[in-house]
Amino acid sequence: MASESGRVEETRARVAEVADGVEGIVGVYAKDLASGAEIAHHADTIFPTASVMKIPILYELYRQVEAGKVDLAARTTLDEAHLVPGSGILQDLEPGLAPTLKDLATLMITISDNVATDLVLDRIGLDALAATLSELGLPRTTIPMTTRALLYSTVGLDAANPAHTHALYGERSRAGVIDWGCRAYADEDNNLTTPREMAALLERIERREGLAAASCAAMLDILKRQKYGDRIPQQLPEGTDVAHKTGSIRGVRNDAGIVYAPAGPYTLSLFAKRLADPVAGVAALARISRIVWEGFVGPIPRTVYGPASERETA
């Protein structure tokens, strides 16, 4: 039987083989929180966060709740000024809805709602978020842009320009306009992180470090309600709890989370940029997640669906 260290080394090699087979750049960082074993591949490379930015936003929200600066029960009445393109459902609902800040945080994570995200950011502030990231010792994790600013930049618009409206964004997006030289795809002055740094933030939450245990438990409860499961959870055993957040923009596919394996949790950050084929990129990330499980936990039995009689004759 291979030693634990040998199994981890074999896993690193398997991860590298899959990652290097992708037409693009793939970064991976995983850490078994019990043993401390690590699997890293381009783990310190900068990647656009896309919607993985919503994990540190959630952290800062609960930090400010603890400090008494914000109230999760406070409500915001939605109107057209709050519209943000991209993922989510709030932009498609009638004005006048008044969700609580807790509702907005939940929508921000579970369905990656961009309206909800920018409303949370309005409450906590980009400057406060930046100060907390620095205090946490995450120097390469930067979030200078709202989701509106980030997405507008992809079609050559400026969120600070009143003439650059939600409707204009829609027109340009439907016309296929894209500015590949914009901030959203850059390796500086952008919403950025590394696989290792995002995993470090998740580890703090899981270990109940920095914030009260109740706050960390509340964040993990929201992260476990994630509705997009095509990356970290996709090939894991059915029923596995994963507290995670995905992120996607053109050519970028990410997922970062905590996997609750039978013997204990491990963190896993999967980041990919400059993907020539995002579908193939997502498939590779799901495959890497399975490989990490097999390295830390063991083989995953084949799942067969259908009535028992059909399985027996298959």
C-alpha positions in Angstrom: 0.0 0.0 0.0 1.4 3.4 -0.9 2.3 5.7 2.0 0.2 8.8 2.6 3.0 11.0 1.4 3.4 8.9 -1.7 -0.4 9.1 -2.4 -0.3 12.9 -2.1 2.7 13.1 -4.5 0.9 10.9 -7.0 -2.2 13.1 -6.7 -0.1 16.2 -7.4 1.2 14.6 -10.5 -2.3 13.6 -11.7 -3.6 17.1 -11.0 -0.8 18.6 -13.0 -1.4 16.3 -15.9 -5.1 17.3 -16.1 -4.4 21.0 -15.5 -1.6 21.2 -18.1 -3.9 19.5 -20.7 -6.3 22.4 -20.6 -5.9 25.1 -23.3 -5.5 28.0 -20.8 -4.1 28.4 -17.3 -5.4 26.4 -14.4 -4.5 26.9 -10.8 -5.2 24.5 -8.0 -4.7 24.5 -4.2 -6.0 21.9 -1.8 -5.3 21.4 1.9 -6.4 18.6 4.2 -7.2 20.5 7.4 -6.4 17.5 9.6 -3.1 16.3 8.2 -1.9 19.6 6.6 -1.2 17.8 3.3 -1.2 20.1 0.4 -1.7 19.8 -3.4 -0.7 22.8 -5.4 -0.4 23.7 -9.1 0.1 27.3 -10.1 -1.3 28.0 -6.6 0.3 31.4 -6.3 -0.7 32.6 -9.8 -3.0 35.6 -10.0 -6.5 34.9 -11.4 -9.6 37.0 -11.9 -12.0 36.2 -9.1 -15.2 36.6 -11.2 -17.9 35.8 -8.6 -15.6 34.1 -6.2 -15.1 37.7 -5.0 -18.4 37.1 -3.1 -16.7 34.9 -0.5 -14.6 37.8 0.9 -17.6 40.1 0.6 -19.6 37.7 2.7 -16.7 37.6 5.3 -16.6 41.4 5.5 -20.4 41.6 5.9 -20.3 39.3 8.9 -17.3 41.2 10.3 -19.3 44.4 10.2 -22.4 42.6 11.7 -20.2 41.6 14.6 -18.9 45.2 14.9 -22.5 46.5 15.0 -22.1 48.5 11.8 -24.7 46.7 9.8 -28.0 44.9 10.5 -28.8 41.7 8.6 -32.5 42.5 9.1 -32.3 45.9 7.4 -34.3 46.0 4.1 -33.6 47.7 0.8 -36.4 48.6 -1.6 -35.3 47.6 -5.1 -35.7 50.0 -8.1 -34.2 50.4 -11.5 -31.1 52.1 -10.2 -30.1 48.9 -8.6 -30.1 46.8 -11.8 -26.9 44.9 -12.5 -26.4 42.5 -15.5 -25.2 39.0 -15.4 -26.2 36.2 -13.0 -29.1 36.4 -10.6 -32.8 36.8 -10.5 -33.4 40.2 -8.8 -32.9 42.1 -12.1 -35.9 40.2 -13.6 -38.4 41.0 -10.8 -40.7 43.9 -10.5 -39.4 47.0 -8.6 -40.6 47.4 -5.0 -39.3 44.1 -3.6 -37.6 44.8 -0.2 -35.3 42.0 0.7 -33.3 42.0 4.0 -29.5 42.2 4.0 -29.4 38.5 5.0 -31.6 37.7 2.0 -29.2 39.6 -0.3 -26.2 37.8 1.1 -27.9 34.5 0.6 -28.8 35.4 -3.0 -25.3 36.7 -3.6 -23.8 33.3 -2.8 -26.4 30.7 -3.7 -27.3 32.0 -7.2 -24.5 34.5 -7.6 -27.0 37.4 -7.8 -25.2 40.5 -9.0 -27.8 43.0 -7.9 -27.7 41.5 -4.4 -23.9 41.6 -4.4 -23.6 45.3 -5.3 -26.3 46.1 -2.6 -24.2 44.3 0.0 -21.1 46.1 -1.3 -23.1 49.4 -0.9 -23.5 48.6 2.8 -20.0 47.4 3.6 -17.9 49.6 1.3 -15.0 48.6 -1.0 -12.5 50.5 1.2 -13.5 48.5 4.3 -13.2 45.3 2.3 -9.8 46.2 1.1 -8.6 47.0 4.7 -9.9 43.7 5.9 -8.2 41.7 3.2 -4.9 43.5 4.0 -5.4 42.8 7.7 -6.0 39.1 7.0 -2.7 38.9 5.2 -4.1 38.3 1.7 -2.0 40.9 -0.2 -2.8 39.5 -3.7 -6.5 39.4 -3.2 -7.9 42.7 -4.4 -11.5 43.7 -5.1 -11.5 47.3 -6.4 -14.6 46.9 -8.6 -18.3 46.2 -8.0 -19.9 43.6 -10.3 -21.5 46.4 -12.3 -18.2 48.0 -12.9 -16.5 44.7 -13.8 -19.2 43.6 -16.2 -19.6 47.0 -17.8 -15.9 47.1 -18.6 -16.2 43.9 -20.6 -18.3 45.7 -23.2 -16.4 49.0 -23.1 -18.7 50.8 -20.7 -17.9 52.9 -17.6 -20.2 52.3 -14.6 -19.5 55.8 -13.4 -21.0 57.3 -16.6 -24.7 57.9 -16.2 -25.2 57.5 -20.0 -23.9 53.9 -19.7 -27.0 52.2 -18.6 -28.2 48.7 -17.9 -30.1 48.8 -21.2 -27.0 49.9 -23.1 -25.0 47.0 -21.5 -27.7 44.6 -22.7 -27.6 46.0 -26.3 -23.8 45.6 -26.5 -23.8 42.2 -24.9 -26.4 40.9 -27.3 -24.4 42.3 -30.2 -21.4 40.3 -29.0 -19.2 43.3 -28.1 -16.3 42.4 -25.9 -13.2 44.3 -24.8 -10.5 41.7 -24.2 -8.2 44.4 -23.0 -10.5 45.6 -20.2 -9.9 45.5 -16.4 -12.1 42.4 -16.0 -9.5 40.2 -17.7 -6.3 41.9 -16.5 -3.8 40.7 -14.0 -3.7 44.1 -12.2 -6.2 46.7 -11.2 -8.9 44.0 -11.2 -10.8 41.7 -8.8 -8.0 39.2 -8.3 -6.8 36.4 -6.0 -4.7 33.3 -6.0 -5.9 29.7 -5.3 -3.8 29.6 -2.1 -5.1 32.9 -0.7 -8.7 32.1 -1.3 -8.3 28.7 0.3 -6.6 30.4 3.3 -9.7 32.6 3.8 -11.9 29.6 3.7 -9.7 27.8 6.1 -10.1 30.7 8.6 -13.8 30.4 8.3 -13.9 26.6 8.8 -11.5 26.9 11.8 -13.6 29.8 13.3 -10.7 32.1 13.3 -11.0 35.9 13.2 -14.8 36.0 13.7 -17.1 34.4 16.2 -18.0 30.8 15.8 -21.7 31.7 15.2 -20.7 34.1 12.3 -18.5 31.5 10.7 -21.2 28.9 11.0 -23.7 31.3 9.4 -21.4 31.9 6.5 -20.8 28.2 6.0 -24.5 27.5 6.1 -25.0 30.0 3.2 -22.1 28.6 1.2 -23.4 25.0 1.6 -26.7 26.2 -0.1 -24.8 26.9 -3.4 -27.0 26.0 -6.4 -24.2 25.6 -9.0 -22.6 22.2 -8.7 -20.8 21.6 -12.0 -17.3 22.0 -10.6 -16.1 21.0 -7.1 -19.1 18.8 -6.3 -19.8 17.4 -9.8 -17.9 14.1 -9.5 -17.8 13.7 -5.7 -19.9 11.1 -3.9 -23.6 12.0 -3.9 -24.6 13.8 -0.7 -21.2 15.3 0.0 -21.5 18.6 1.7 -19.5 21.4 0.0 -19.4 25.0 1.1 -18.3 26.8 -2.0 -18.7 29.7 -4.5 -18.3 29.5 -8.3 -17.2 32.3 -10.6 -17.5 32.7 -14.4 -16.8 35.4 -16.9 -15.7 34.8 -20.5 -12.7 32.6 -20.6 -12.7 32.3 -16.8 -14.1 29.5 -14.7 -13.5 29.2 -10.9 -14.7 27.4 -7.8 -13.4 27.7 -4.2 -14.8 25.9 -1.2 -14.5 23.4 1.7 -15.3 19.8 1.0 -16.6 17.8 4.0 -15.1 14.4 3.5 -15.8 11.5 5.9 -12.6 11.8 7.8 -12.7 15.6 7.9 -12.8 18.7 5.7 -10.4 20.0 3.1 -10.2 23.3 1.3 -10.1 23.3 -2.5 -9.5 26.3 -4.9 -9.9 25.7 -8.6 -9.2 28.7 -10.9 -8.9 28.8 -14.7 -8.3 31.8 -17.0 -7.7 32.4 -20.8 -9.7 29.3 -21.5 -10.1 28.5 -25.2 -13.0 26.1 -24.4 -14.8 27.0 -21.2 -16.9 23.7 -21.4 -13.7 21.7 -21.5 -12.3 23.9 -18.7 -15.2 23.2 -16.4 -14.9 19.4 -17.1 -11.2 19.6 -16.2 -12.0 21.4 -12.9 -14.5 18.7 -12.0 -12.0 16.0 -12.8 -9.4 17.7 -10.7 -11.8 17.9 -7.8 -12.4 14.1 -8.1 -8.6 13.5 -8.2 -8.1 15.5 -5.0 -10.8 13.5 -3.3 -9.2 10.3 -4.4 -5.8 11.6 -3.1 -7.1 12.7 0.3 -9.9 10.2 0.9 -9.8 7.3 -1.5 -11.5 5.8 -4.6 -15.0 6.9 -5.4 -17.3 3.9 -6.1 -19.2 4.0 -9.4 -22.7 5.3 -9.1 -25.3 3.4 -11.1 -28.8 4.7 -11.4 -32.1 3.0 -12.3 -34.1 0.1 -10.8 -32.1 -2.7 -9.3 -33.3 -5.2 -11.9 -31.9 -3.0 -14.7 -28.6 -2.6 -12.9 -28.3 -6.4 -12.5 -28.8 -7.0 -16.2 -26.7 -4.1 -17.4 
